[in-house]
Amino acid sequence: MKNNILRYGLPAFMWLVFSLPALAQFNNPGDPPTEDDPDPAPIDNWMLILVLAGIALGAYLIIKYNRKAIAQ
């Protein structure tokens, strides 16, 4: 079980740590207004829902895997 956590969990955690800041752009109100500022990424509004969906999917897959392992 520890090998599975290191094999799959650690890379998934590292991917989240390095990719989410690139996706979630925050609009800083302290910046002076300019015409060329792009709008924040639309994923910002749905970040909490996406995280909850990922946790729910991960829990479902872990439970499914454990039931399959017990049945064998």
Secondary structure, 3 states (H helix, E strand, C coil): CHHHHHHHHHHHHHHHHHHHHHHCCCCCCCCCCCCCCCCCCHHHHHHHHHHHHHHHHHHHHHHHHHHHHHHC
